[in-house]
């Protein structure tokens, strides 16, 4: 039996991060290390390490753990950032890139980034423009393998309260999806656990290159993740 793949998870306290952790319950083929700024309750049966530290110390964690791959599910919301562009960039751009640079420095070969549909450096929307800038800078770091996931509206239960408009969007997503075809398919809502499964499956792939995955690509990748055999 081969050694388990060492995977680090940045953003372990978020929606996608939580589902990545859940997807690792019972798995013997990966050894997961979570990195976060606060403690979280871990699911029953999970075998993983969780390091709680300020971001300035995350490089020390990566140096000690030496993961083969890193899944980055870091991100905030416009509301949580106080609707302040500088505060938003500090998490969604600066922290992501600092984590990626540290990962590259400490020998991480595979990097999986959870981005957003519509990410583009030329986007008129500030949120999407920042996501596009992050993608551009990640490409320049030249990881052995870089996977960028661009999901549509994420469907899943969050710990924090959502805005009414977001709750409504998630509620009607299954019906709205029926109206989105062709090039608009990428804007369909998608389950957070599907994105997490895709991130885990892609982190396990050894082929080199740079890959961008829309909703359909994310769903295909998720289906390739073999489920663990639970007792």
Protein Blocks (a to p, Z undefined) as FASTA:
>chain_A
ZZddddddehklmmklmmmmmmmgopakbccddddfbdcdddehiacddddddfklmmmm
mmmnopabdcdfbdcdfklnoopaklmmmmmmmmmmmmmmmmmmnopabdcddddehiaf
kbfblklmmmmmmmmmmmmnopabdcdddddddddddfbdcdfklmmmmmmmmmmmmmpg
cjllmmpccdfklmmmmmmmmmmpmbgcdddddfklmmmmmmmpccdddZZ
